[in-house]
């Protein structure tokens, strides 16, 4: 997934405001994957990756700076999203999950 798609996933699941619920959903995904015969000990790194990317998106701490620098106040949400997409992209790169060109 692209970094912008990951941010959309976080928005659609309300993960930015309620990360504990998103982490419960990830735990459910792990349980589902491991609940199949022969997969009880299978790794499920996607849960950790998404948790790390969520942490990165939530740590965009320049919200007031972004708002102050934005002349068109209607653009503030788009600017915040852009900063979060960038944070996700950095986290992906650090995890070795950089987006591959199509």
SEGUPA-490406 format. One record per residue (C-alpha): x, y, z; residue in one letter. Coordinates in Angstrom, 1 decimal, always signed. Layout:
% residues N
{r {X, Y, Z}, 'a'}
...
% end
This chain:
% residues 102
{r {+0.0, +0.0, +0.0}, 'x'}
{r {+1.1, +3.6, -0.6}, 'x'}
{r {+1.6, +5.8, +2.4}, 'x'}
{r {-1.4, +7.8, +1.6}, 'x'}
{r {-3.5, +4.6, +1.5}, 'x'}
{r {-2.2, +3.7, +4.9}, 'x'}
{r {-3.2, +7.1, +6.2}, 'x'}
{r {-6.7, +6.5, +4.7}, 'x'}
{r {-6.8, +3.1, +6.5}, 'x'}
{r {-6.0, +4.9, +9.8}, 'x'}
{r {-8.7, +7.5, +9.1}, 'x'}
{r {-11.3, +5.0, +8.1}, 'x'}
{r {-10.7, +3.0, +11.3}, 'x'}
{r {-10.5, +6.1, +13.5}, 'x'}
{r {-7.0, +4.9, +14.5}, 'x'}
{r {-5.6, +8.4, +14.8}, 'x'}
{r {-8.1, +9.3, +17.5}, 'x'}
{r {-8.6, +5.8, +19.1}, 'x'}
{r {-5.4, +3.9, +18.6}, 'x'}
{r {-6.3, +1.4, +21.3}, 'x'}
{r {-9.2, +0.1, +19.1}, 'x'}
{r {-6.9, -0.2, +16.1}, 'x'}
{r {-4.4, -2.2, +18.1}, 'x'}
{r {-7.3, -4.5, +19.2}, 'x'}
{r {-8.2, -5.0, +15.6}, 'x'}
{r {-4.6, -5.8, +14.8}, 'x'}
{r {-4.6, -8.4, +17.6}, 'x'}
{r {-7.7, -9.9, +16.1}, 'x'}
{r {-6.0, -10.2, +12.7}, 'x'}
{r {-3.0, -12.0, +14.4}, 'x'}
{r {-5.4, -14.3, +16.2}, 'x'}
{r {-7.3, -15.0, +13.0}, 'x'}
{r {-4.1, -15.8, +11.2}, 'x'}
{r {-2.7, -18.0, +13.9}, 'x'}
{r {-6.1, -19.7, +14.5}, 'x'}
{r {-5.7, -21.9, +11.5}, 'x'}
{r {-4.3, -25.4, +11.8}, 'x'}
{r {-0.6, -25.4, +11.2}, 'x'}
{r {-0.2, -21.6, +11.6}, 'x'}
{r {-0.4, -21.4, +15.4}, 'x'}
{r {+3.2, -20.0, +15.6}, 'x'}
{r {+3.2, -18.2, +12.3}, 'x'}
{r {+4.7, -14.7, +12.3}, 'x'}
{r {+2.4, -11.8, +11.4}, 'x'}
{r {+4.7, -8.8, +11.0}, 'x'}
{r {+2.0, -6.7, +9.4}, 'x'}
{r {+0.6, -6.0, +12.8}, 'x'}
{r {+3.9, -4.6, +14.1}, 'x'}
{r {+4.4, -2.6, +10.9}, 'x'}
{r {+1.0, -1.0, +11.0}, 'x'}
{r {+1.4, -0.2, +14.7}, 'x'}
{r {+4.8, +1.5, +14.0}, 'x'}
{r {+3.3, +3.5, +11.1}, 'x'}
{r {+0.4, +4.5, +13.3}, 'x'}
{r {+2.7, +5.7, +15.9}, 'x'}
{r {+4.6, +7.8, +13.3}, 'x'}
{r {+1.4, +9.3, +12.0}, 'x'}
{r {+0.2, +10.2, +15.4}, 'x'}
{r {+3.5, +11.8, +16.4}, 'x'}
{r {+3.2, +14.6, +13.8}, 'x'}
{r {+3.6, +17.2, +16.5}, 'x'}
{r {+3.8, +20.3, +14.3}, 'x'}
{r {+0.0, +20.7, +14.0}, 'x'}
{r {+0.0, +24.2, +15.4}, 'x'}
{r {+3.1, +25.1, +13.3}, 'x'}
{r {+1.4, +23.8, +10.2}, 'x'}
{r {-1.8, +25.8, +11.0}, 'x'}
{r {+0.2, +29.0, +11.6}, 'x'}
{r {+2.1, +28.6, +8.4}, 'x'}
{r {-0.9, +27.9, +6.3}, 'x'}
{r {-2.2, +31.1, +4.7}, 'x'}
{r {-5.4, +29.4, +3.4}, 'x'}
{r {-6.9, +27.9, +6.6}, 'x'}
{r {-9.0, +25.6, +4.5}, 'x'}
{r {-5.8, +23.8, +3.5}, 'x'}
{r {-4.8, +23.0, +7.1}, 'x'}
{r {-6.3, +19.4, +7.0}, 'x'}
{r {-4.5, +18.7, +3.7}, 'x'}
{r {-1.2, +20.0, +5.1}, 'x'}
{r {-1.6, +17.9, +8.2}, 'x'}
{r {-2.4, +14.9, +6.1}, 'x'}
{r {+0.7, +15.5, +4.0}, 'x'}
{r {+2.9, +15.7, +7.1}, 'x'}
{r {+1.4, +12.4, +8.3}, 'x'}
{r {+1.9, +10.7, +4.9}, 'x'}
{r {+5.5, +11.8, +5.1}, 'x'}
{r {+5.9, +10.4, +8.6}, 'x'}
{r {+4.4, +7.1, +7.4}, 'x'}
{r {+6.8, +7.1, +4.5}, 'x'}
{r {+9.8, +7.6, +6.8}, 'x'}
{r {+8.6, +4.8, +9.1}, 'x'}
{r {+8.1, +2.5, +6.1}, 'x'}
{r {+11.6, +3.2, +4.9}, 'x'}
{r {+13.0, +2.5, +8.3}, 'x'}
{r {+11.2, -0.8, +8.3}, 'x'}
{r {+12.5, -1.6, +4.9}, 'x'}
{r {+9.0, -1.3, +3.4}, 'x'}
{r {+9.5, +1.6, +1.0}, 'x'}
{r {+6.9, +1.8, -1.7}, 'x'}
{r {+7.9, +0.0, -4.9}, 'x'}
{r {+7.2, +1.7, -8.2}, 'x'}
{r {+4.4, +0.3, -10.2}, 'x'}
% end
